[in-house]
């Protein structure tokens, strides 16, 4: 029961730090209010994603000295301050500082602290726990998008920012009192209860298979961050992360504008579709975590590869033909892929390089956001220069094809690494 309550706390924390994913809803109102261009609003999102890695690295250092609960309280103050002050912004540079930098640091810190702390409550199924937590991050858009759109339509985008600051700041502060990692030996009682329950039943072939699957899910030996950075396997996982995350972030940032400008639909309909797509993003995180624990990392890499290629192809065809029938499934698939990727990244670092140095190791992987963050800005600049999203989407399709090759290389190198350690699945 304890682990369920703690995982629920983690899910809610991700729910209230995931508001950054709803950025595309703010784009058009901000441009109108501040007389900004698409490339400028895209740069705000780019800066937020870029600074996310700074917050993640900072959390990786601080978590060794400061309790996770206190770090979440710091995050609550940062989120409240950034969005509340943003509600009084009257110049674009203030959006850059408050949303791009301050909120980016807070979200990066909260993300790392939560993903480092809560999966420890499910040591035998870390990917499933990670997916459950990150589902809250994705569902933030589903929860907030309709409310934010209604507040923006009735009042202004700045009132929406104030609502976000007060709501998210207060809830994170409240949830911080329930944040902690399990103490040594604390989970043994639950494990004994599970063992006693299984002993009461006659073991079946399926039960034996399940036990074997759990044994296979133990992580590979712990590797220090400095050593990890010297391995080719880490850099292949880094490039794979760049590919999957940059494709997803590009669509997240431009999803609503693409539909409004290419398909000529209203902002209300666009916001509704954004919310629906976010459901795919959310459920994919939990579903892929369960899949990862069952199938392993290698097969998970191939699933990601197929999803992202299929998604961008449908998005491109939908844009070229102005067909919502093609575009919406493509956008949903891309958000599905983004959700799967979000769960795979911390899970693969934990699997390949162990639990002991996970927080600092994952912080290094989160540096992929330095590159990922450039994509939405480049897409915005290309859209502004060409007058449509068709050229940017063609380039993203070609990039996806290259990403497929990288992922094949990553999967093959992983097999060699497992063989070297004599821990073949």
NUSELUM-855445 format. One record per atom (N, C-alpha, C): x, y, z; residue in three letters. Coordinates in steps of 0.05 Angstrom, whole numbers, plus 5000, padded with zeros to 4 digits. Example, Ala and Ser with C-alpha at 12.3 -4.5 7.8 and 13.67 -1.06 7.14 Angstrom:
2
526448865156ALA 524649105156ALA 526449345156ALA 525749555142SER 527349795143SER 525850015157SER 
//
This chain:
425
501749765000UNK 500050005000UNK 501750255000UNK 504050245015UNK 505850475016UNK 506850554988UNK 507650344973UNK 508850414947UNK 506750534929UNK 504250444931UNK 502150564914UNK 501750854920UNK 501650924946UNK 501251204954UNK 503551374946UNK 506051274948UNK 508351434940UNK 508451464909UNK 507751254895UNK 507651284865UNK 505551474857UNK 503251474871UNK 501151664865UNK 502051954870UNK 503651994892UNK 504752254897UNK 506552344874UNK 508252154865UNK 510052224843UNK 508552294817UNK 506352144812UNK 504752194788UNK 503552474789UNK 502552554813UNK 501452824816UNK 503553044813UNK 505952994823UNK 508053184820UNK 508653234791UNK 508853014776UNK 509353044747UNK 507053184733UNK 504653144743UNK 502253274731UNK 502553574733UNK 503553674756UNK 503753964760UNK 506354094750UNK 508253934742UNK 510654054730UNK 510554024699UNK 508553874689UNK 508453824660UNK 507054034644UNK 506354264656UNK 504854464642UNK 506454574618UNK 509054544618UNK 510754644596UNK 509854514569UNK 508754274570UNK 507954134546UNK 505554264532UNK 504154444546UNK 501854574535UNK 502554834520UNK 505054874515UNK 506055124504UNK 504655204478UNK 504055014461UNK 502955084435UNK 500355234437UNK 498855204460UNK 496355344464UNK 496855644470UNK 499255704481UNK 499955984487UNK 500956134463UNK 501855994442UNK 503356114420UNK 501856344407UNK 499456294396UNK 497956494381UNK 497056724399UNK 495956684423UNK 495156904440UNK 497557084448UNK 499856954454UNK 502257114461UNK 503257284437UNK 503157164414UNK 503957324390UNK 502157564386UNK 499657534391UNK 497757754387UNK 498057964410UNK 498557874434UNK 498758054457UNK 501358214457UNK 503558084448UNK 506158214450UNK 507358284422UNK 505658244402UNK 506558304374UNK 509058154367UNK 509057894373UNK 511457734369UNK 511157564344UNK 513357464333UNK 513357294310UNK 513457004319UNK 512956824300UNK 512956534306UNK 515756434314UNK 517756534301UNK 520456454309UNK 521156544337UNK 520056774346UNK 520656874373UNK 519256704394UNK 516656644389UNK 515256474409UNK 516356194409UNK 517356094386UNK 518655834386UNK 521255834402UNK 522656064401UNK 525056084416UNK 524656084446UNK 522356184455UNK 521556164483UNK 521455874492UNK 520055714476UNK 519855424483UNK 522555294481UNK 524155364461UNK 526855254458UNK 528555314482UNK 528455554492UNK 530055634516UNK 529155474540UNK 526555434543UNK 525455284566UNK 526554994566UNK 526454874542UNK 527454594540UNK 530454584544UNK 531854794534UNK 534754804538UNK 535554824567UNK 534255004582UNK 534855054610UNK 533954824627UNK 532054664617UNK 531154414631UNK 533554254639UNK 535554224621UNK 537854054626UNK 539554174649UNK 539654444650UNK 541054574672UNK 539754504699UNK 537154524700UNK 535654444724UNK 536154154732UNK 536153984711UNK 536553694716UNK 539353644728UNK 541353764717UNK 544153734727UNK 544353844755UNK 543154074760UNK 543154194787UNK 541854004807UNK 539653884800UNK 538253694818UNK 540053454823UNK 541453354802UNK 543253124804UNK 545453174825UNK 546353424827UNK 548353494846UNK 547153534874UNK 544953674875UNK 543753754901UNK 542453514916UNK 541553314901UNK 540053094913UNK 541952924931UNK 544552954928UNK 546452824945UNK 546652954972UNK 545753214974UNK 546053364999UNK 543453455011UNK 541353484994UNK 538853595003UNK 536653374999UNK 534953345018UNK 532753145017UNK 530953204993UNK 529952994979UNK 528153034956UNK 525753214962UNK 524653184987UNK 522353344994UNK 522953644994UNK 525253715004UNK 526053995004UNK 526654104976UNK 527653924959UNK 528054014931UNK 525454064917UNK 523453894922UNK 520753944910UNK 519554204921UNK 520054274946UNK 519154534956UNK 520454764942UNK 523054734936UNK 524354944921UNK 523154964893UNK 522554734881UNK 521254734854UNK 518554874855UNK 517054824877UNK 514354954880UNK 514655254880UNK 516555354894UNK 517055644895UNK 517855754868UNK 519555604854UNK 520455694827UNK 518155704808UNK 516555494807UNK 514255484788UNK 512255704794UNK 511655744820UNK 509755954827UNK 510856224819UNK 513256284825UNK 514456544820UNK 514556604790UNK 515456404774UNK 515756444745UNK 513056504732UNK 511056334737UNK 508456374723UNK 506856604734UNK 507056654761UNK 505556884772UNK 506657144761UNK 509357174761UNK 510557414750UNK 510057444720UNK 509857214706UNK 509357214678UNK 506557334671UNK 504757314690UNK 502057424686UNK 502057734684UNK 504357854692UNK 504658144691UNK 506458234668UNK 507358044652UNK 509258104630UNK 508058294609UNK 509658484600UNK 508758654578UNK 510758684556UNK 512858514558UNK 514958514537UNK 515958224533UNK 516858164509UNK 517557884503UNK 520057794519UNK 521857974525UNK 524257894540UNK 523457784568UNK 521257884579UNK 520357784605UNK 519457494602UNK 518157424580UNK 517357154575UNK 519756964573UNK 521857064560UNK 524356914557UNK 525556854585UNK 525657054602UNK 526857024628UNK 525256854646UNK 522556914648UNK 520856774667UNK 520056494659UNK 519156464633UNK 518456204624UNK 520856044614UNK 522456174597UNK 524756034585UNK 526855944605UNK 527556124623UNK 529756074642UNK 528855974669UNK 527256134683UNK 526456064710UNK 524755814712UNK 522555814695UNK 520855574695UNK 522355324685UNK 524155364666UNK 525755144655UNK 527455014677UNK 528755174694UNK 530355074716UNK 528554914735UNK 526255024742UNK 524554894761UNK 523454634751UNK 522654624726UNK 521554374714UNK 523754164712UNK 526154244704UNK 528454054702UNK 529153934729UNK 529154104750UNK 529754004777UNK 527653814786UNK 525153884783UNK 522953714792UNK 522953454778UNK 523453454752UNK 523453214736UNK 525553014746UNK 527953114750UNK 530152934758UNK 529752824786UNK 528853004805UNK 528452914832UNK 526252694833UNK 524052734819UNK 521952544819UNK 522652274806UNK 523952294782UNK 524652044768UNK 526851894782UNK 528452034799UNK 530551894814UNK 529551774839UNK 527451874850UNK 526451794877UNK 524251584876UNK 522151634861UNK 519751464863UNK 519951184851UNK 521451134829UNK 521750864819UNK 523050674838UNK 524350774859UNK 525650604879UNK 523550454895UNK 521050534894UNK 518950394908UNK 518050144893UNK 518950114867UNK 518349874852UNK 520949764839UNK 522849664856UNK 525449584846UNK 525449364825UNK 523349194825UNK 523248984805UNK 521949064779UNK 520549294779UNK 519249394755UNK 519749694752UNK 522249774750UNK 522950054749UNK 521850204725UNK 521750064702UNK 520650204678UNK 517650244680UNK 516250054691UNK 513350084695UNK 512850314714UNK 514350334736UNK 514050554755UNK 514750824742UNK 516850834725UNK 517551074711UNK 515351154692UNK 514250964678UNK 512151024659UNK 509651134672UNK 508951014696UNK 506651114711UNK 507051404719UNK 509551474729UNK 510051744737UNK 509951934714UNK 511251864692UNK 511352044669UNK 508652074655UNK 506751884660UNK 504051914650UNK 502852174661UNK 503452234686UNK 502452484697UNK 503552734683UNK 506052714675UNK 507352934661UNK 505952994635UNK 505152784621UNK 503752814595UNK 500852904599UNK 499552794620UNK 496752864624UNK 496353154634UNK 498553284640UNK 498353564648UNK 496953724626UNK 497753674601UNK 496553814579UNK 493553754577UNK 492753504580UNK 489953424579UNK 488353564600UNK 489553584624UNK 488153714646UNK 487954014643UNK 490154144635UNK 490354434635UNK 489454564609UNK 489754424586UNK 489254554560UNK 486454664558UNK 484254524565UNK 481554634562UNK 481154874581UNK 482254854606UNK 481955074625UNK 483555314616UNK 486055274607UNK 487655494598UNK 486455624574UNK 485455464555UNK 484255584531UNK 481755744538UNK 480155644557UNK 477755794565UNK 478456054579UNK 480456054597UNK 481256294610UNK 482456494591UNK 483956394571UNK 485256564551UNK 483156694534UNK 481156534525UNK 479056644508UNK 477256844523UNK 476656784548UNK 474856964563UNK 476257214574UNK 478757174583UNK 480257394595UNK 482757454579UNK 484957324585UNK 487457364570UNK 489357134576UNK 491457114560UNK 493456904565UNK 494956954591UNK 495057204600UNK 496457274625UNK 494957184649UNK 492257184648UNK 490657074670UNK 491056774672UNK 491456644649UNK 492056354649UNK 494656294663UNK 496656464658UNK 499256424671UNK 499056454701UNK 497356644710UNK 496956684739UNK 495656434751UNK 493656334737UNK 492256094747UNK 494255864749UNK 495955824729UNK 497955604730UNK 499855644753UNK 500855884757UNK 502755934778UNK 501655864806UNK 499255964811UNK 498055924838UNK 497355634842UNK 496055504822UNK 495155224824UNK 497555034827UNK 499355054808UNK 501654864808UNK 503554914832UNK 504055164839UNK 505755224862UNK 504655114888UNK 502055154892UNK 500755064917UNK 500654764919UNK 500054624897UNK 499854334897UNK 502554204901UNK 504654314888UNK 507354204891UNK 508254234920UNK 507654454932UNK 508454504960UNK 507054294978UNK 504454254973UNK 502954054989UNK 504053774985UNK 504653694961UNK 505553424955UNK 508453374965UNK 509953584969UNK 512753554978UNK 512853425005UNK 510753435021UNK 510753315048UNK 510553015047UNK 510052905023UNK 509752615020UNK 511952495002UNK 514052654998UNK 516252564980UNK 518552444996UNK 519252194991UNK 521652075002UNK 522151814988UNK 524651714989UNK 525351454979UNK 524951245001UNK 524550994994UNK 524150785014UNK 526750755031UNK 526350705057UNK 528650655074UNK 529650375070UNK 532050325078UNK 533250065074UNK 531649845089UNK 530749645074UNK 529249425085UNK 526249475087UNK 525349715080UNK 522549785083UNK 520749625064UNK 521849555041UNK 520149405022UNK 520149105026UNK 521749015045UNK 522048715049UNK 519348595058UNK 517948745075UNK 515448635085UNK 513448595063UNK 513248795044UNK 511448755021UNK 512348525004UNK 514948495000UNK 515948274984UNK 515347994996UNK 515547985023UNK 514847745037UNK 511947675034UNK 510247875036UNK 507347835033UNK 506647725005UNK 508047844984UNK 507647754957UNK 508547464954UNK 510747394967UNK 511847124965UNK 510046924978UNK 508947005001UNK 507046825015UNK 504546774999UNK 503646984986UNK 501246964969UNK 501646764946UNK 504046784934UNK 504646614911UNK 505146324920UNK 506146294946UNK 506546024956UNK 503945874961UNK 501846024966UNK 499245904972UNK 498045774947UNK 498945864924UNK 497845764898UNK 499745554887UNK 498745384870UNK 500445184856UNK 501945324834UNK 504545314834UNK 506045454813UNK 505345344785UNK 504845524767UNK 504245444739UNK 506545524721UNK 506445434697UNK 508445504677UNK 508645804674UNK 506345944673UNK 506246234670UNK 507646374694UNK 507146264718UNK 508446384742UNK 511446364740UNK 512446124731UNK 515246094729UNK 516446284708UNK 515046324686UNK 515946504666UNK 516146784676UNK 514146864692UNK 514047134703UNK 516447174722UNK 517046974738UNK 519346994756UNK 521947024741UNK 522146874719UNK 524546884703UNK 524847164690UNK 522547274682UNK 522547534669UNK 523447744689UNK 522547724714UNK 523447914735UNK 526447904739UNK 527547654740UNK 530347624744UNK 531947754722UNK 530947744698UNK 532347854675UNK 532348164676UNK 530548284692UNK 530248564692UNK 532148704711UNK 533848554725UNK 535848684742UNK 537648844725UNK 538549074736UNK 540149254720UNK 542949144717UNK 544349244697UNK 547149164693UNK 548849304714UNK 551349234717UNK 553049344738UNK 553049654739UNK 553249764763UNK 553350054767UNK 555850164753UNK 555450384739UNK 557750514725UNK 557750814733UNK 560050914741UNK 560251194748UNK 559851374724UNK 559051614728UNK 558451804706UNK 560851844688UNK 563151884700UNK 565651934684UNK 566251694666UNK 565951454676UNK 566351214660UNK 564251184639UNK 561751234646UNK 559551214627UNK 559951394603UNK 560951634608UNK 561351824586UNK 563451734566UNK 565051534574UNK 567151434556UNK 566251194540UNK 563651114543UNK 562650884528UNK 561150964503UNK 561450814482UNK 559950864457UNK 556950824461UNK 556350624479UNK 553550564483UNK 551950804494UNK 553250964512UNK 551851204522UNK 551351404500UNK 553351444483UNK 553051644462UNK 551051564441UNK 550851304436UNK 548751214418UNK 545951254430UNK 545751204456UNK 543151264470UNK 542551554470UNK 544651724472UNK 544352014472UNK 543252104445UNK 544452004423UNK 543652084396UNK 540751984391UNK 540251744400UNK 537551634397UNK 535451804411UNK 536251904435UNK 534552084451UNK 534052344436UNK 536152454424UNK 535852704409UNK 533852664386UNK 534152444372UNK 532352394349UNK 529452374357UNK 528852204377UNK 526052164384UNK 524852414398UNK 526352534415UNK 525352764430UNK 525053014413UNK 526953064395UNK 526753304378UNK 524353284359UNK 523753044349UNK 521453014332UNK 518853074347UNK 518752954372UNK 516353004388UNK 516053294396UNK 518253414405UNK 518053694414UNK 517253884391UNK 518153824367UNK 517453994344UNK 514453994339UNK 513253754341UNK 510353734337UNK 508853854361UNK 509753804386UNK 508453914409UNK 508454224408UNK 510654334399UNK 510854624398UNK 509054744376UNK 508854604354UNK 507454714330UNK 504854574324UNK 503954394340UNK 501554234334UNK 499054414329UNK 498454584348UNK 496054754345UNK 496354944321UNK 498655084318UNK 498955264295UNK 498855124268UNK 499854884266UNK 499754734241UNK 496854684233UNK 495254604252UNK 492354554247UNK 490854814240UNK 491455024255UNK 490055274250UNK 490855404224UNK 493355384216UNK 494355524192UNK 494355354167UNK 494755094170UNK 494754914146UNK 492054804140UNK 490554734162UNK 487854614158UNK 485654814163UNK 486355054172UNK 484355274176UNK 482155194196UNK 482955074219UNK 480955014239UNK 481155214262UNK 479155234279UNK 479055434300UNK 480955354323UNK 481555554340UNK 483355504362UNK 482055304382UNK 479455314385UNK 478055134404UNK 478254844395UNK 477854804369UNK 478154524358UNK 481054434360UNK 482954614354UNK 485754554356UNK 486454474385UNK 485454624404UNK 486054574432UNK 484954294441UNK 482554234430UNK 481353974436UNK 483053744425UNK 483953774401UNK 485653564388UNK 488353544403UNK 489453774411UNK 491953764427UNK 491553604453UNK 489253644465UNK 488653504490UNK 488353204485UNK 487053134462UNK 486652844455UNK 489352714450UNK 491052864435UNK 493752754428UNK 495352714453UNK 494952894473UNK 496452864498UNK 495652614513UNK 493252514509UNK 492452254521UNK 494152034511UNK 494752034485UNK 496551834474UNK 499351854486UNK 500252104490UNK 502852154502UNK 502852034531UNK 500652074545UNK 500551994573UNK 500351694576UNK 498451564562UNK 498051274565UNK 500451124554UNK 501851234534UNK 504151104523UNK 506351064544UNK 506551254562UNK 508751254582UNK 508451014601UNK 506050964610UNK 505550734627UNK 505650474611UNK 504350474587UNK 504250234571UNK 507050154562UNK 508650344555UNK 511350284545UNK 513150194569UNK 512650294593UNK 514150204616UNK 513649904621UNK 511049834619UNK 510349544623UNK 511649374601UNK 511549484576UNK 512749344553UNK 515749314556UNK 517049524566UNK 519949524570UNK 520649304590UNK 519249294612UNK 519849094633UNK 519348804622UNK 517648774603UNK 517048504592UNK 518948424569UNK 519348614551UNK 520848554526UNK 523848624527UNK 524548814544UNK 527348904545UNK 527949134528UNK 530349244531UNK 531049494518UNK 531349464488UNK 532549254479UNK 533049224450UNK 530549234433UNK 528449084441UNK 525949084426UNK 524549354429UNK 524949484452UNK 523749744457UNK 524849954437UNK 527449924431UNK 528650114412UNK 527350084384UNK 526849844376UNK 525549794350UNK 522649904349UNK 521249874371UNK 518549984373UNK 518550284369UNK 520450424382UNK 520750714379UNK 521250784350UNK 523050644337UNK 523850694309UNK 521450684290UNK 519850474292UNK 517550444275UNK 515450654280UNK 514950714305UNK 512950914312UNK 513551184301UNK 516051284304UNK 516651554296UNK 516651584266UNK 517551374251UNK 517451394222UNK 514551394212UNK 512851234223UNK 510051224215UNK 508651484221UNK 509251594244UNK 507851844253UNK 508552084235UNK 511052124230UNK 511852364214UNK 510952334185UNK 510752084175UNK 509752044148UNK 506852124146UNK 505252054166UNK 502352124166UNK 502052424169UNK 503652544186UNK 503452844190UNK 504152984165UNK 506252904151UNK 507053034126UNK 504853004105UNK 503752754102UNK 501652714082UNK 499152874089UNK 498552894115UNK 496253054123UNK 496553344117UNK 498953454120UNK 499553734114UNK 499453784084UNK 500553604068UNK 500653634039UNK 497853624027UNK 496153464039UNK 493453424027UNK 491353584043UNK 492253734064UNK 490453874083UNK 488253684094UNK 489053444100UNK 487153234109UNK 487453194139UNK 485453254154UNK 485453204183UNK 485252904188UNK 484152754169UNK 483952464172UNK 486752334174UNK 488652454160UNK 491352354160UNK 493052484183UNK 492552754185UNK 494252904204UNK 493752824233UNK 491252804242UNK 490652754270UNK 491752484279UNK 491352254264UNK 492652004272UNK 495752034273UNK 496852184254UNK 499752224254UNK 500652374279UNK 499252584286UNK 499952734310UNK 499652564336UNK 497552404336UNK 497152234359UNK 499352024361UNK 500151904338UNK 502351714338UNK 504951844346UNK 505452094338UNK 507852234346UNK 507952284376UNK 505652354387UNK 505552394416UNK 505752124431UNK 504751914418UNK 505051644429UNK 508051574429UNK 509451624407UNK 512251574406UNK 513851744426UNK 513051994429UNK 514452174448UNK 514052064476UNK 511651964483UNK 511251854509UNK 512851604514UNK 513051424493UNK 514651184496UNK 517551254500UNK 518551454485UNK 521251534487UNK 521951654514UNK 520051814525UNK 520451934551UNK 520851724573UNK 519351504571UNK 519751284590UNK 522251124585UNK 522951094560UNK 525350934553UNK 527951064562UNK 528151324561UNK 530651464567UNK 531651414595UNK 530151474616UNK 531151414643UNK 531251114648UNK 529450954635UNK 529550664639UNK 532050534628UNK 532850634604UNK 535250514592UNK 537750594606UNK 537850834617UNK 540250924632UNK 540350754658UNK 538050714671UNK 538050554696UNK 538850274690UNK 537850154667UNK 538449884660UNK 541449844653UNK 542450024636UNK 545149994625UNK 547350054645UNK 546750254663UNK 548950354680UNK 548250344710UNK 546050214717UNK 545450164745UNK 544050384760UNK 543350334785UNK 541850514802UNK 543550714818UNK 545950624826UNK 547550774845UNK 548151064836UNK 548851094811UNK 549551364801UNK 547351474782UNK 544951364785UNK 542851434765UNK 542351724762UNK 542051874784UNK 541352154783UNK 543252314767UNK 545852284772UNK 547852434756UNK 548152324728UNK 547852054724UNK 547951944697UNK 545652044680UNK 543252044692UNK 540952134676UNK 541152434670UNK 542352584688UNK 542752874683UNK 544452914658UNK 546452734654UNK 548152754630UNK 546452704604UNK 544752504606UNK 543052444583UNK 541052674577UNK 540252814598UNK 538353034595UNK 539553264580UNK 542153264576UNK 543453464560UNK 542653454531UNK 541253234524UNK 540253214496UNK 538353444490UNK 537253564511UNK 535453794507UNK 536754034495UNK 539454054498UNK 540954274486UNK 540554264456UNK 540554024445UNK 540053994416UNK 537153984409UNK 535553834425UNK 532653814421UNK 531354094420UNK 532254264438UNK 531054534440UNK 531354704415UNK 533254634399UNK 533754794374UNK 531654734353UNK 530554494354UNK 528754414332UNK 526154584330UNK 524754634352UNK 522354794349UNK 522855074338UNK 525155194346UNK 525955454336UNK 526555444306UNK 528055244298UNK 528655214269UNK 526155164253UNK 524355004263UNK 521754954249UNK 520255214247UNK 520155374268UNK 518755634268UNK 519955824248UNK 522655824247UNK 524056004228UNK 523555924199UNK 523555654194UNK 523055554167UNK 520155614158UNK 518355584177UNK 515555644171UNK 515155934164UNK 516556114180UNK 516356394174UNK 517556474148UNK 519756334141UNK 521156404116UNK 519656294091UNK 518556054094UNK 517155934071UNK 514255994069UNK 513056074092UNK 510256144092UNK 508355914098UNK 509555674102UNK 507855444109UNK 509555244124UNK 508255024134UNK 509754824149UNK 510654584131UNK 510154604106UNK 510754374088UNK 513754314087UNK 515454524082UNK 518254474081UNK 519454364107UNK 518754484130UNK 519754374156UNK 518954084160UNK 516454004152UNK 515553734156UNK 517053534137UNK 517753624113UNK 519253454095UNK 522053404107UNK 523253604119UNK 525953574131UNK 525753394156UNK 523653414171UNK 523253244195UNK 522952954186UNK 521652904163UNK 521252634153UNK 523952514145UNK 525652664132UNK 528352574125UNK 529952514150UNK 529752684170UNK 531152654195UNK 530252394209UNK 527652334207UNK 526652084219UNK 527851844206UNK 528251854180UNK 529451624166UNK 532351574176UNK 533851794180UNK 536551774191UNK 536451664220UNK 534451744235UNK 534251654263UNK 533751344264UNK 532351244244UNK 531850954244UNK 534550804242UNK 536350894225UNK 538950774223UNK 540550784249UNK 540451014262UNK 541851044288UNK 540850844309UNK 538250804309UNK 537050624329UNK 537750334324UNK 538050264298UNK 538949994292UNK 541749944303UNK 543450144299UNK 546250134309UNK 546250114339UNK 544550274352UNK 544350274382UNK 543549994392UNK 541549874379UNK 540649604387UNK 542849394384UNK 544349404363UNK 546449214358UNK 548749254378UNK 549349504384UNK 551549554403UNK 550749464431UNK 548149494438UNK 547149404464UNK 547549104467UNK 546948954445UNK 547348664446UNK 550248594452UNK 552148734439UNK 554948684444UNK 555748744473UNK 554548964483UNK 555149034511UNK 554148824531UNK 551748724525UNK 550648514542UNK 552348254541UNK 553248184517UNK 554947954514UNK 557547984529UNK 558548224528UNK 561148274541UNK 560848234571UNK 558548304582UNK 558048274611UNK 556848004619UNK 556347834598UNK 555247574602UNK 552547584616UNK 550947784607UNK 548247814618UNK 546247834595UNK 546447644576UNK 544647644553UNK 541847584562UNK 539847734552UNK 537047684560UNK 536247404550UNK 
//
